[in-house]
């Protein structure tokens, strides 16, 4: 594959740095670039996964508030999920900057379901 231009790098970075919203902006602004599309769809999928996990863990936290040991476990899982998302986000930034078409397992599968070419 050819090297992306500086403009494509910028839009792909914007797409990845702002999960979900940045992906939508990237698709709208550079719909003809496969590189930007790749990172935009990954961004949208990553944003969706973050929201779904946040809702699930938030609901579990609310439901277990009176059961202290389980509530503590859910809270720990919530913070671990946040740390995992942060690490994935940083790895994604590094991969995008090096022009690597990254395919993180779960995120890539969700991106394929929502339309990644």
Secondary structure, DSSP 4 states (H G I P E B T S, - for coil): -PPPPHHHHHHHHHHHHSTTHHHHHHHHH-TT-HHHHHHHHHHHHHHHHHHHHHHHHHHHHHHTTTSHHHHHHHHHHHHHHHHHHHHHHHHHHHHHHTT-----HHHHHHHHHHT--
